Amino acid sequence: MNSNDRTKPRKPRALISSSSSSSETLTLMPKMARKSLLQSTVATILLIFGLYGLFTTFFNPINPHNSRLDLSLPLDSSSTSLSLLSTKSGENLSEFSGNSGPVKVFMYDLPRKFTYGVIESYAVARGGLENVPVDDVSALKYPGHQHSGEWYLFSDLIREDRDERFVVRVSDPKRADLFYVPFFSSLSLVVNPIRPANGDDAGPGYSDEEMQESLMEWLEQQEYWKRNNGWDHVFICQDPNALRLIVDRVKNGILLVSDFGRLRSDTASLVKDVILPYAHRIRSYSGEIGIEDRKSLLFFMGNRYRKEGGKIRDLLFQILEEEDGVIIKHGAQSRESRRMASQGMHSSKFCLHPAGDTPSACRLFDAIVSLCVPVIVSDQIELPFEDVIDYRKIAIFVDSTSAVKPGFLVKKLRKITRQRILRYQREMQQVTRYFEYEYPNGTVSEIWRQVSMKLPLIKLMINREKRLVRRETTEPDCSCLCSNQSEIRTIL
């Protein structure tokens, strides 16, 4: 190769013509745009699904009473290989673990002596009846007292036009989820012993102890009691001493009680039982909210001397009876004392609720329907329907140690502003229906709602008991939850 050849510049090879380059560039741009658009669309969709999942999880939780677990499998309908998903009776596990409607309740047709017979015995003891049994039971009147929830539940179940949102009465026990035992245990307690009005010897008389034993003998003969050892049975024992002799034999069931003051933690608990409000004994306040007509600061009327936890009452009397604006009176249950209590509660800003023989009493519910702000001095108190009522909004809680300090209680109450008292009253207005047994959407309806919520636990305990190995132990069963292991804090 000569020198001329080395010095000649080489022509570059044309790889892409200018026209083809422009064409390919135009071709690639739509592809890139489409790819970018697809990516952003996918990202947007994923973001939407993520936000939706977050929203439904935290802001719209599943309602355990309305939701049902779908355990259906894509198998032939004739297949019999689903025995593990069935109960002994053959019902599908999805039906067993959830309720698609109201709970089905069978009310035992007890021998008359356990229901209307108790009312008759009570009336006979007070000279109100001579000829028993009464042919027309509609002529019998259940005596009004603070533990009359047993009558309202019984009356509700025998009504034909009753509210069936939460429980429905069934006539066939085979269809029942729960079995209601309508013994008037609280009224039976106060019938004993019979003392005729003329003062003559009552003879053998009426024995609540014999009634309890007789009830237990009758129950133990029933097929459905023996089937699940009483777990699916419901008992009302609102008086603290009701069913006292047999409570250890019916403790598996759902107990409807006023509090746990005289019940052991291995007998009753918030897990399986229901706290009921007392029936208030004074008339409800019908006026508007306000403090202009409530001249007294604090009102209390009741027995000064009580046993056990109620000893605090005497201490409160000593430190409060000389305070200005405080009305504190000793008085027993009577028609006249109820009239005076109505007047006092309706004309006071605050109403004192100290512990008595047990942590709770009807006085608390008298105060609520009077729109008199309750001042609760009862460290071990349990309250009804706390899943729907925040009692801090309608009541003031004071621990016992602080309450008995001279000047402490009155000083704190005087600092509460008019606006705050009005807020308490408005909140009480919103919840008074829960304490009215005669309201269509009142106490009775709420009790049945609470009972219906126990059904999943009852079914769990029935299945659990059938597979447990029996053994003697001093340790508490893990299914027991003590009702109240701590004291209240002062909340003002």
LUMBAMAR-85038 format. One record per residue (C-alpha): residue number from 1; x, y, z. Coordinates in steps of 0.001 Angstrom, whole numbers. Layout:
# LUMBAMAR-85038
r num->NUM	x->X	y->Y	z->Z
...
//
This chain:
# LUMBAMAR-85038
r num->1	x->0	y->0	z->0
r num->2	x->1403	y->3367	z->-1051
r num->3	x->1477	y->6553	z->935
r num->4	x->-1385	y->8055	z->-1063
r num->5	x->-3696	y->5300	z->40
r num->6	x->-2872	y->5854	z->3733
r num->7	x->-3629	y->9541	z->3554
r num->8	x->-7072	y->9254	z->1953
r num->9	x->-9856	y->9590	z->4476
r num->10	x->-12328	y->6726	z->4593
r num->11	x->-15947	y->7447	z->3991
r num->12	x->-18006	y->6541	z->6992
r num->13	x->-20512	y->3718	z->6500
r num->14	x->-24012	y->5042	z->6642
r num->15	x->-25772	y->3044	z->9365
r num->16	x->-29122	y->4788	z->9356
r num->17	x->-30358	y->7305	z->6974
r num->18	x->-31817	y->10511	z->8405
r num->19	x->-35248	y->9596	z->7138
r num->20	x->-35199	y->6108	z->8670
r num->21	x->-33844	y->7518	z->11958
r num->22	x->-36737	y->9907	z->12264
r num->23	x->-39172	y->7145	z->11429
r num->24	x->-37828	y->4788	z->14102
r num->25	x->-37747	y->7545	z->16679
r num->26	x->-41394	y->8244	z->15981
r num->27	x->-42105	y->4529	z->16258
r num->28	x->-40354	y->4128	z->19630
r num->29	x->-41970	y->7168	z->21274
r num->30	x->-45558	y->5778	z->21238
r num->31	x->-44268	y->2441	z->22582
r num->32	x->-42452	y->4153	z->25431
r num->33	x->-45468	y->6339	z->26152
r num->34	x->-47752	y->3290	z->26203
r num->35	x->-45353	y->1440	z->28536
r num->36	x->-45132	y->4436	z->30867
r num->37	x->-48914	y->4845	z->30851
r num->38	x->-49406	y->1119	z->31590
r num->39	x->-46987	y->1264	z->34519
r num->40	x->-48678	y->4321	z->36031
r num->41	x->-52121	y->2715	z->35562
r num->42	x->-51029	y->-493	z->37319
r num->43	x->-49464	y->1529	z->40137
r num->44	x->-52671	y->3551	z->40533
r num->45	x->-54819	y->402	z->40666
r num->46	x->-52539	y->-1188	z->43273
r num->47	x->-52641	y->2025	z->45317
r num->48	x->-56455	y->2088	z->45202
r num->49	x->-56690	y->-1555	z->46345
r num->50	x->-54180	y->-868	z->49118
r num->51	x->-56119	y->2156	z->50370
r num->52	x->-59393	y->213	z->50191
r num->53	x->-57933	y->-2629	z->52262
r num->54	x->-56591	y->-182	z->54813
r num->55	x->-59933	y->1625	z->55056
r num->56	x->-62036	y->-1542	z->55490
r num->57	x->-59645	y->-2932	z->58092
r num->58	x->-59403	y->60	z->60375
r num->59	x->-62518	y->2146	z->59728
r num->60	x->-65147	y->-432	z->58898
r num->61	x->-64440	y->-3526	z->61057
r num->62	x->-66356	y->-6684	z->60517
r num->63	x->-69414	y->-7044	z->62673
r num->64	x->-69011	y->-10450	z->64336
r num->65	x->-72745	y->-10761	z->64837
r num->66	x->-73648	y->-10260	z->61192
r num->67	x->-70694	y->-11860	z->59440
r num->68	x->-70524	y->-15551	z->58651
r num->69	x->-67510	y->-17679	z->57838
r num->70	x->-67830	y->-19316	z->54419
r num->71	x->-66488	y->-22838	z->54807
r num->72	x->-68067	y->-24240	z->51650
r num->73	x->-65779	y->-26319	z->49443
r num->74	x->-66049	y->-26937	z->45663
r num->75	x->-67115	y->-30545	z->46107
r num->76	x->-69977	y->-32504	z->44718
r num->77	x->-73163	y->-31880	z->46692
r num->78	x->-73591	y->-35605	z->47225
r num->79	x->-70198	y->-35969	z->48864
r num->80	x->-70178	y->-37175	z->52461
r num->81	x->-66542	y->-36355	z->53160
r num->82	x->-67313	y->-33160	z->55109
r num->83	x->-67825	y->-34840	z->58482
r num->84	x->-65069	y->-32767	z->60052
r num->85	x->-67056	y->-29631	z->59259
r num->86	x->-70221	y->-30898	z->60861
r num->87	x->-71544	y->-31135	z->64369
r num->88	x->-73054	y->-34233	z->65914
r num->89	x->-76494	y->-33213	z->64721
r num->90	x->-75216	y->-32841	z->61171
r num->91	x->-75407	y->-29061	z->60889
r num->92	x->-72680	y->-27332	z->58918
r num->93	x->-69939	y->-25692	z->60979
r num->94	x->-70669	y->-22335	z->59383
r num->95	x->-74176	y->-22553	z->60814
r num->96	x->-72772	y->-23610	z->64189
r num->97	x->-70217	y->-20827	z->64496
r num->98	x->-72400	y->-17897	z->63526
r num->99	x->-75972	y->-16743	z->63836
r num->100	x->-77765	y->-15440	z->60789
r num->101	x->-80696	y->-14160	z->62811
r num->102	x->-82042	y->-13757	z->66319
r num->103	x->-81044	y->-16327	z->68912
r num->104	x->-83688	y->-19019	z->69392
r num->105	x->-84817	y->-19308	z->73018
r num->106	x->-86972	y->-22045	z->74491
r num->107	x->-88669	y->-21039	z->77751
r num->108	x->-89369	y->-23973	z->80024
r num->109	x->-92983	y->-24516	z->80995
r num->110	x->-92125	y->-24794	z->84663
r num->111	x->-94604	y->-26140	z->87197
r num->112	x->-96883	y->-23287	z->88214
r num->113	x->-95421	y->-23025	z->91718
r num->114	x->-92200	y->-21551	z->90311
r num->115	x->-93907	y->-18651	z->88522
r num->116	x->-97484	y->-17605	z->89222
r num->117	x->-97445	y->-19682	z->92391
r num->118	x->-94719	y->-17444	z->93857
r num->119	x->-96866	y->-14362	z->93248
r num->120	x->-99825	y->-16078	z->94900
r num->121	x->-97746	y->-17061	z->97930
r num->122	x->-96463	y->-13501	z->98269
r num->123	x->-100020	y->-12141	z->98166
r num->124	x->-101345	y->-14756	z->100610
r num->125	x->-98583	y->-13885	z->103085
r num->126	x->-99814	y->-10299	z->103104
r num->127	x->-103510	y->-11034	z->103245
r num->128	x->-104110	y->-10099	z->99619
r num->129	x->-105463	y->-13501	z->98518
r num->130	x->-107604	y->-16142	z->100169
r num->131	x->-108376	y->-18679	z->97456
r num->132	x->-105444	y->-20102	z->95538
r num->133	x->-104630	y->-21067	z->92902
r num->134	x->-106216	y->-18226	z->90980
r num->135	x->-108068	y->-19356	z->87855
r num->136	x->-107347	y->-16202	z->85854
r num->137	x->-103612	y->-15517	z->86055
r num->138	x->-104106	y->-12150	z->84356
r num->139	x->-105661	y->-10990	z->87631
r num->140	x->-102373	y->-11605	z->89446
r num->141	x->-100125	y->-8600	z->89893
r num->142	x->-96414	y->-9012	z->90336
r num->143	x->-95410	y->-6820	z->93309
r num->144	x->-93234	y->-3884	z->92362
r num->145	x->-89715	y->-4046	z->93770
r num->146	x->-86179	y->-3355	z->92649
r num->147	x->-85509	y->-6912	z->91421
r num->148	x->-88546	y->-7195	z->89142
r num->149	x->-86498	y->-7897	z->86003
r num->150	x->-87579	y->-11546	z->86268
r num->151	x->-91190	y->-10531	z->85719
r num->152	x->-90433	y->-8283	z->82741
r num->153	x->-88408	y->-10983	z->80941
r num->154	x->-91097	y->-13597	z->81577
r num->155	x->-93852	y->-11240	z->80408
r num->156	x->-91883	y->-10376	z->77293
r num->157	x->-91439	y->-13991	z->76226
r num->158	x->-95160	y->-14803	z->76551
r num->159	x->-96219	y->-11796	z->74477
r num->160	x->-97296	y->-12481	z->70900
r num->161	x->-96235	y->-9075	z->69547
r num->162	x->-92777	y->-8990	z->71140
r num->163	x->-89644	y->-7498	z->69609
r num->164	x->-87683	y->-10316	z->67959
r num->165	x->-84537	y->-8485	z->66895
r num->166	x->-82258	y->-10311	z->69312
r num->167	x->-84088	y->-13408	z->70538
r num->168	x->-87092	y->-15290	z->69254
r num->169	x->-89054	y->-17732	z->71366
r num->170	x->-89415	y->-21212	z->69883
r num->171	x->-91864	y->-23880	z->70962
r num->172	x->-89671	y->-26794	z->69850
r num->173	x->-86675	y->-27322	z->72174
r num->174	x->-84847	y->-29117	z->69352
r num->175	x->-84553	y->-25786	z->67543
r num->176	x->-83382	y->-23824	z->70573
r num->177	x->-79986	y->-22205	z->71019
r num->178	x->-80675	y->-21305	z->74644
r num->179	x->-83091	y->-22417	z->77374
r num->180	x->-84634	y->-19855	z->79712
r num->181	x->-85581	y->-20941	z->83246
r num->182	x->-88291	y->-18454	z->84396
r num->183	x->-88218	y->-19113	z->88159
r num->184	x->-89102	y->-15939	z->90110
r num->185	x->-86083	y->-16416	z->92363
r num->186	x->-85873	y->-12873	z->93752
r num->187	x->-89553	y->-12707	z->94677
r num->188	x->-89348	y->-16202	z->96158
r num->189	x->-86615	y->-14975	z->98456
r num->190	x->-88780	y->-12277	z->100050
r num->191	x->-91873	y->-14505	z->100403
r num->192	x->-90020	y->-16555	z->103039
r num->193	x->-91199	y->-16887	z->105721
r num->194	x->-94962	y->-16383	z->105428
r num->195	x->-96436	y->-14231	z->108172
r num->196	x->-100219	y->-13883	z->107727
r num->197	x->-101657	y->-10422	z->108260
r num->198	x->-103622	y->-11558	z->111357
r num->199	x->-100391	y->-12594	z->113094
r num->200	x->-101422	y->-16245	z->113573
r num->201	x->-98883	y->-19028	z->113312
r num->202	x->-98017	y->-19582	z->109676
r num->203	x->-97554	y->-23344	z->110071
r num->204	x->-95238	y->-24973	z->107537
r num->205	x->-95474	y->-21891	z->105391
r num->206	x->-93466	y->-21148	z->102277
r num->207	x->-89833	y->-22181	z->102007
r num->208	x->-87564	y->-20572	z->99436
r num->209	x->-84921	y->-23184	z->100245
r num->210	x->-87318	y->-25989	z->99371
r num->211	x->-88274	y->-24184	z->96166
r num->212	x->-84650	y->-23995	z->95064
r num->213	x->-84077	y->-27690	z->95725
r num->214	x->-87306	y->-28579	z->93976
r num->215	x->-86320	y->-26539	z->90937
r num->216	x->-82974	y->-28316	z->90769
r num->217	x->-84609	y->-31734	z->91002
r num->218	x->-86974	y->-30810	z->88170
r num->219	x->-84148	y->-29467	z->85969
r num->220	x->-81947	y->-32487	z->86434
r num->221	x->-84677	y->-34658	z->84940
r num->222	x->-84811	y->-32586	z->81746
r num->223	x->-83193	y->-33985	z->78613
r num->224	x->-81806	y->-30646	z->77475
r num->225	x->-80288	y->-29831	z->80846
r num->226	x->-78406	y->-33126	z->80874
r num->227	x->-77356	y->-32802	z->77243
r num->228	x->-74897	y->-29943	z->77770
r num->229	x->-74607	y->-29843	z->81564
r num->230	x->-76575	y->-26589	z->81728
r num->231	x->-74159	y->-24473	z->79658
r num->232	x->-76938	y->-23292	z->77327
r num->233	x->-79389	y->-22371	z->80114
r num->234	x->-80250	y->-18875	z->81323
r num->235	x->-81148	y->-18046	z->84935
r num->236	x->-82176	y->-14731	z->86457
r num->237	x->-81068	y->-14256	z->90064
r num->238	x->-81087	y->-10504	z->90443
r num->239	x->-81264	y->-10333	z->94226
r num->240	x->-77753	y->-10987	z->95615
r num->241	x->-79130	y->-13928	z->97651
r num->242	x->-81372	y->-15419	z->94958
r num->243	x->-80592	y->-19092	z->94112
r num->244	x->-77998	y->-18978	z->96891
r num->245	x->-78335	y->-22692	z->97739
r num->246	x->-78054	y->-23998	z->94182
r num->247	x->-75949	y->-21376	z->92418
r num->248	x->-72936	y->-23730	z->92349
r num->249	x->-75059	y->-26272	z->90479
r num->250	x->-76297	y->-23828	z->87846
r num->251	x->-73124	y->-21763	z->87468
r num->252	x->-72398	y->-23159	z->84004
r num->253	x->-75401	y->-21268	z->82685
r num->254	x->-75754	y->-17587	z->81860
r num->255	x->-76575	y->-15806	z->85115
r num->256	x->-78495	y->-12531	z->84968
r num->257	x->-77397	y->-10663	z->88092
r num->258	x->-77273	y->-7155	z->89571
r num->259	x->-73616	y->-7436	z->90564
r num->260	x->-71008	y->-9973	z->91680
r num->261	x->-70905	y->-8832	z->95284
r num->262	x->-71828	y->-12218	z->96790
r num->263	x->-70716	y->-14502	z->93988
r num->264	x->-67323	y->-16189	z->93796
r num->265	x->-65132	y->-15541	z->90795
r num->266	x->-65387	y->-19212	z->89776
r num->267	x->-69195	y->-18915	z->89772
r num->268	x->-69871	y->-15712	z->87864
r num->269	x->-67920	y->-13412	z->85589
r num->270	x->-68294	y->-10726	z->82950
r num->271	x->-67339	y->-13292	z->80326
r num->272	x->-70440	y->-15473	z->80515
r num->273	x->-72929	y->-13528	z->82639
r num->274	x->-74946	y->-10326	z->82243
r num->275	x->-75218	y->-7393	z->84655
r num->276	x->-78782	y->-6085	z->84912
r num->277	x->-79939	y->-2678	z->86115
r num->278	x->-82241	y->-2525	z->89104
r num->279	x->-85787	y->-1416	z->88353
r num->280	x->-85885	y->2192	z->89470
r num->281	x->-88325	y->2850	z->92302
r num->282	x->-89046	y->6559	z->91862
r num->283	x->-90758	y->8366	z->89020
r num->284	x->-88672	y->9521	z->86089
r num->285	x->-87953	y->13223	z->85706
r num->286	x->-90110	y->14739	z->82963
r num->287	x->-88687	y->18271	z->82895
r num->288	x->-85981	y->19848	z->80792
r num->289	x->-82278	y->19833	z->81565
r num->290	x->-81023	y->22663	z->83745
r num->291	x->-79918	y->23488	z->87258
r num->292	x->-82151	y->26461	z->88065
r num->293	x->-84671	y->24284	z->89932
r num->294	x->-81994	y->22099	z->91489
r num->295	x->-81177	y->24076	z->94599
r num->296	x->-79406	y->21294	z->96545
r num->297	x->-75824	y->20374	z->95777
r num->298	x->-75895	y->16721	z->96867
r num->299	x->-78692	y->14334	z->97897
r num->300	x->-78803	y->10927	z->99550
r num->301	x->-81580	y->9016	z->101268
r num->302	x->-81189	y->5446	z->102434
r num->303	x->-80056	y->3174	z->105218
r num->304	x->-77123	y->4641	z->107104
r num->305	x->-75890	y->1389	z->108601
r num->306	x->-75028	y->-1470	z->106258
r num->307	x->-72841	y->-4544	z->106437
r num->308	x->-69577	y->-5359	z->104703
r num->309	x->-68625	y->-2754	z->102080
r num->310	x->-71574	y->-591	z->103091
r num->311	x->-69863	y->542	z->106287
r num->312	x->-68619	y->3546	z->104315
r num->313	x->-72130	y->4984	z->104519
r num->314	x->-71827	y->5823	z->108184
r num->315	x->-68512	y->7594	z->107543
r num->316	x->-70062	y->9628	z->104738
r num->317	x->-72967	y->10590	z->106990
r num->318	x->-70510	y->11873	z->109599
r num->319	x->-68596	y->14130	z->107206
r num->320	x->-71526	y->15329	z->105038
r num->321	x->-74527	y->15859	z->107284
r num->322	x->-73347	y->19315	z->108431
r num->323	x->-72306	y->20557	z->104970
r num->324	x->-74274	y->23411	z->103379
r num->325	x->-76333	y->22370	z->100353
r num->326	x->-76131	y->18669	z->101232
r num->327	x->-79257	y->16654	z->102081
r num->328	x->-78383	y->13262	z->103569
r num->329	x->-81102	y->11302	z->105349
r num->330	x->-81521	y->7900	z->106905
r num->331	x->-84602	y->6073	z->105627
r num->332	x->-85912	y->2613	z->104792
r num->333	x->-87993	y->1555	z->101786
r num->334	x->-91579	y->2784	z->101978
r num->335	x->-94070	y->4631	z->99818
r num->336	x->-93445	y->7859	z->101727
r num->337	x->-89652	y->7523	z->101512
r num->338	x->-89920	y->6978	z->97743
r num->339	x->-91980	y->10163	z->97447
r num->340	x->-89368	y->12098	z->99427
r num->341	x->-86550	y->10550	z->97398
r num->342	x->-88229	y->11585	z->94143
r num->343	x->-88537	y->15149	z->95350
r num->344	x->-84944	y->15211	z->96597
r num->345	x->-83386	y->13756	z->93457
r num->346	x->-85406	y->15985	z->91138
r num->347	x->-84246	y->19100	z->93012
r num->348	x->-80535	y->18239	z->93407
r num->349	x->-77569	y->18581	z->91065
r num->350	x->-75747	y->15488	z->92340
r num->351	x->-76959	y->12247	z->93937
r num->352	x->-74683	y->10151	z->96141
r num->353	x->-74394	y->6416	z->95465
r num->354	x->-72291	y->4733	z->98160
r num->355	x->-71818	y->986	z->98396
r num->356	x->-74338	y->-899	z->100511
r num->357	x->-74453	y->-4560	z->101464
r num->358	x->-73395	y->-5116	z->97870
r num->359	x->-71603	y->-2741	z->95454
r num->360	x->-74745	y->-1583	z->93604
r num->361	x->-78316	y->-573	z->94436
r num->362	x->-81413	y->782	z->92728
r num->363	x->-80499	y->4300	z->93930
r num->364	x->-78023	y->4668	z->91068
r num->365	x->-80722	y->4099	z->88466
r num->366	x->-83173	y->6295	z->90367
r num->367	x->-80609	y->9087	z->89996
r num->368	x->-80087	y->8528	z->86264
r num->369	x->-83806	y->8707	z->85409
r num->370	x->-83981	y->11811	z->87656
r num->371	x->-81168	y->13495	z->85659
r num->372	x->-79360	y->13911	z->88985
r num->373	x->-75656	y->13311	z->88294
r num->374	x->-74633	y->10142	z->90210
r num->375	x->-71601	y->10385	z->92485
r num->376	x->-70464	y->6765	z->92813
r num->377	x->-68439	y->5770	z->95869
r num->378	x->-68294	y->2004	z->95403
r num->379	x->-64896	y->608	z->94488
r num->380	x->-66050	y->-2856	z->93381
r num->381	x->-69116	y->-1831	z->91401
r num->382	x->-69999	y->-3459	z->88079
r num->383	x->-72376	y->-1614	z->85763
r num->384	x->-74869	y->-2827	z->83156
r num->385	x->-74452	y->-2488	z->79396
r num->386	x->-70968	y->-977	z->79474
r num->387	x->-70368	y->-1918	z->75846
r num->388	x->-72866	y->796	z->74823
r num->389	x->-72748	y->3187	z->77824
r num->390	x->-69680	y->5159	z->78865
r num->391	x->-70519	y->5859	z->82490
r num->392	x->-67804	y->8504	z->82771
r num->393	x->-70081	y->10714	z->80686
r num->394	x->-73047	y->10373	z->83033
r num->395	x->-71516	y->9805	z->86480
r num->396	x->-68692	y->10912	z->88757
r num->397	x->-66533	y->8195	z->90332
r num->398	x->-64755	y->8792	z->93625
r num->399	x->-62576	y->6205	z->95328
r num->400	x->-63544	y->5369	z->98906
r num->401	x->-60296	y->6577	z->100455
r num->402	x->-60675	y->10056	z->98977
r num->403	x->-64422	y->10277	z->99558
r num->404	x->-64147	y->10003	z->103352
r num->405	x->-61587	y->12796	z->103667
r num->406	x->-63330	y->15756	z->105347
r num->407	x->-64230	y->18418	z->102805
r num->408	x->-62877	y->16517	z->99788
r num->409	x->-66158	y->15520	z->98133
r num->410	x->-68049	y->18784	z->98573
r num->411	x->-65079	y->20863	z->97461
r num->412	x->-64736	y->18863	z->94247
r num->413	x->-68441	y->19020	z->93446
r num->414	x->-68628	y->22774	z->93959
r num->415	x->-65897	y->23250	z->91321
r num->416	x->-67925	y->21531	z->88602
r num->417	x->-69276	y->24160	z->86218
r num->418	x->-72848	y->24637	z->85106
r num->419	x->-71881	y->23727	z->81525
r num->420	x->-70411	y->20424	z->82645
r num->421	x->-73497	y->19531	z->84677
r num->422	x->-75650	y->20222	z->81616
r num->423	x->-73409	y->17898	z->79575
r num->424	x->-73931	y->15147	z->82151
r num->425	x->-77698	y->15686	z->81966
r num->426	x->-77762	y->15567	z->78166
r num->427	x->-75829	y->12315	z->78197
r num->428	x->-78225	y->10856	z->80783
r num->429	x->-81154	y->11777	z->78571
r num->430	x->-79568	y->9769	z->75779
r num->431	x->-79305	y->6578	z->77852
r num->432	x->-82349	y->6622	z->80154
r num->433	x->-84158	y->4151	z->77890
r num->434	x->-81685	y->1467	z->78937
r num->435	x->-83052	y->1724	z->82478
r num->436	x->-86770	y->1677	z->81671
r num->437	x->-88074	y->-1899	z->81857
r num->438	x->-91457	y->-937	z->80435
r num->439	x->-90147	y->810	z->77302
r num->440	x->-90510	y->-1196	z->74048
r num->441	x->-86874	y->-490	z->73184
r num->442	x->-85709	y->-305	z->76768
r num->443	x->-84098	y->-2543	z->79370
r num->444	x->-85665	y->-5846	z->78304
r num->445	x->-84552	y->-5455	z->74700
r num->446	x->-81014	y->-4621	z->75806
r num->447	x->-80870	y->-7614	z->78166
r num->448	x->-81783	y->-9953	z->75326
r num->449	x->-79127	y->-8342	z->73136
r num->450	x->-76552	y->-8965	z->75835
r num->451	x->-77702	y->-12585	z->76221
r num->452	x->-77530	y->-13186	z->72466
r num->453	x->-73892	y->-12049	z->72462
r num->454	x->-72995	y->-14887	z->74838
r num->455	x->-74018	y->-17639	z->72433
r num->456	x->-70665	y->-18103	z->70616
r num->457	x->-68901	y->-18506	z->73965
r num->458	x->-71525	y->-20959	z->75199
r num->459	x->-71065	y->-23108	z->72101
r num->460	x->-67306	y->-22962	z->72555
r num->461	x->-67609	y->-24102	z->76174
r num->462	x->-69975	y->-26940	z->75242
r num->463	x->-67524	y->-28332	z->72684
r num->464	x->-64548	y->-27697	z->74949
r num->465	x->-66069	y->-29560	z->77886
r num->466	x->-66796	y->-32625	z->75753
r num->467	x->-63116	y->-33154	z->74947
r num->468	x->-61525	y->-32181	z->78293
r num->469	x->-60036	y->-34807	z->80573
r num->470	x->-61634	y->-34649	z->84012
r num->471	x->-59201	y->-33934	z->86819
r num->472	x->-59202	y->-32532	z->90305
r num->473	x->-57329	y->-29251	z->90610
r num->474	x->-57213	y->-26242	z->92889
r num->475	x->-56242	y->-23939	z->90039
r num->476	x->-58994	y->-21746	z->88526
r num->477	x->-60266	y->-22793	z->85125
r num->478	x->-58894	y->-20698	z->82274
r num->479	x->-62458	y->-19883	z->81201
r num->480	x->-62969	y->-17873	z->84399
r num->481	x->-62447	y->-14139	z->84362
r num->482	x->-62812	y->-12442	z->87725
r num->483	x->-65291	y->-9620	z->87578
r num->484	x->-63336	y->-6834	z->89234
r num->485	x->-59788	y->-7224	z->90533
r num->486	x->-59052	y->-3559	z->91087
r num->487	x->-60501	y->-451	z->92616
r num->488	x->-61931	y->2529	z->90761
r num->489	x->-60060	y->5753	z->90198
r num->490	x->-61533	y->9085	z->91190
r num->491	x->-62912	y->10669	z->88021
r num->492	x->-64102	y->14235	z->88366
//
